[in-house]
């Protein structure tokens, strides 16, 4: 295994561990943003600050206002002195359409994910936008 792949797997495993902090029952997703081999942000899926830590409604559907791991990680960078420009996003689940727009607009140049979501239109959008997208299954 080459050095880049070794780091990719390590960061993905960190994202997976971070995702376990999520209160969501249906699916726990974690994200890590790395720039120049330094972790500049992290995130997991969950409700916005100040809301109860319950992601699903009484019918077990995810509440509409739950933030995805990628969005939380990008928003965290936005409120810091860091920039996502040229960074790599490691995420346990392939990005959805909405998060893909945020990823592209934030300047992230590469996305590495482990598990494919049923709808891959977000991944296709990223590729069309020139973002490098790699899948590295952890299981």
C-alpha positions in Angstrom: 0.0 0.0 0.0 1.5 3.4 -1.0 1.8 6.2 1.5 -1.1 8.3 0.1 -3.5 5.3 0.3 -2.3 4.6 3.9 -3.2 8.2 4.9 -6.5 8.0 3.1 -7.5 4.8 5.0 -6.3 6.3 8.3 -8.3 9.6 7.8 -11.4 7.6 6.7 -11.1 5.5 9.8 -11.0 8.7 11.9 -14.1 10.0 10.1 -15.8 6.7 10.8 -14.9 7.0 14.5 -16.1 10.6 14.5 -19.4 9.6 13.0 -20.1 7.4 16.1 -20.5 10.6 18.1 -23.7 11.3 16.1 -27.0 10.9 17.9 -28.7 9.7 14.7 -30.1 6.2 15.0 -30.7 5.4 11.3 -27.2 6.2 10.1 -24.1 7.7 11.7 -21.9 9.7 9.3 -18.6 11.3 10.0 -16.4 13.7 8.0 -12.9 15.0 8.4 -11.4 17.9 6.3 -7.6 17.7 5.8 -5.3 20.3 4.3 -1.5 19.9 4.0 -1.8 16.7 6.1 -3.4 18.7 8.9 -7.0 18.1 10.1 -8.7 21.5 9.9 -12.2 20.4 10.6 -14.5 17.5 11.5 -18.2 16.9 11.6 -20.9 14.3 12.0 -24.6 14.3 11.1 -26.9 15.8 13.7 -29.4 18.5 14.6 -28.3 22.2 14.7 -26.9 23.8 17.9 -29.7 24.4 20.4 -32.0 21.7 19.2 -32.7 18.4 20.9 -30.3 15.6 19.9 -33.0 13.5 18.2 -32.5 13.1 14.5 -35.6 11.0 13.7 -39.3 11.8 14.0 -41.9 9.5 15.5 -42.1 7.6 12.1 -38.4 7.0 12.2 -37.7 9.4 9.3 -34.8 11.8 9.5 -36.0 15.3 10.4 -35.6 17.8 7.6 -33.3 20.1 9.5 -30.6 17.5 10.4 -27.3 18.7 9.1 -25.1 16.2 7.2 -21.5 15.5 8.4 -20.0 17.3 5.4 -22.1 20.4 6.0 -21.2 20.5 9.7 -17.4 20.2 8.9 -17.6 22.9 6.2 -19.6 25.2 8.5 -17.0 24.7 11.2 -14.2 25.9 8.8 -16.3 28.9 7.8 -16.3 30.1 11.4 -12.6 29.6 11.8 -9.5 31.2 10.3 -8.9 28.2 8.0 -9.9 27.8 4.4 -11.1 24.6 2.6 -9.4 25.7 -0.6 -7.5 22.7 -2.0 -8.4 20.5 1.0 -9.5 16.9 1.0 -12.8 15.8 2.6 -13.0 12.3 4.1 -16.5 11.1 4.6 -18.0 7.8 5.5 -20.9 8.0 3.1 -20.8 9.5 -0.5 -22.1 13.1 -0.5 -25.7 13.9 -1.4 -26.6 16.5 -4.0 -27.0 19.4 -1.5 -23.7 18.7 0.3 -21.9 18.3 -3.1 -22.8 21.9 -3.9 -21.3 23.0 -0.6 -18.2 20.9 -1.1 -17.6 22.4 -4.6 -18.3 25.9 -3.5 -16.0 25.7 -0.5 -13.0 24.9 -2.6 -12.5 21.3 -1.5 -10.5 19.7 -4.4 -10.8 16.0 -3.4 -13.4 13.8 -1.7 -12.7 10.3 -0.4 -15.6 8.2 0.8 -16.0 4.6 2.0 -19.7 3.7 1.4 -21.8 4.6 -1.6 -25.2 6.2 -0.9 -28.1 4.9 -3.1 -28.2 8.2 -5.0 -24.8 9.0 -6.6 -25.9 12.2 -8.3 -23.9 14.2 -5.8 -20.7 12.3 -6.7 -21.5 12.8 -10.4 -21.9 16.5 -9.8 -18.5 16.7 -8.0 -16.8 14.9 -10.8 -18.4 17.3 -13.4 -17.2 20.2 -11.3 -13.6 18.9 -11.4 -13.4 17.6 -7.9 -11.4 14.4 -7.6 -13.6 11.7 -6.0 -12.3 8.3 -4.7 -14.0 5.5 -3.0 -12.1 3.4 -0.6 -14.3 0.8 1.1 -13.3 0.2 4.7 -15.3 -3.1 5.1 
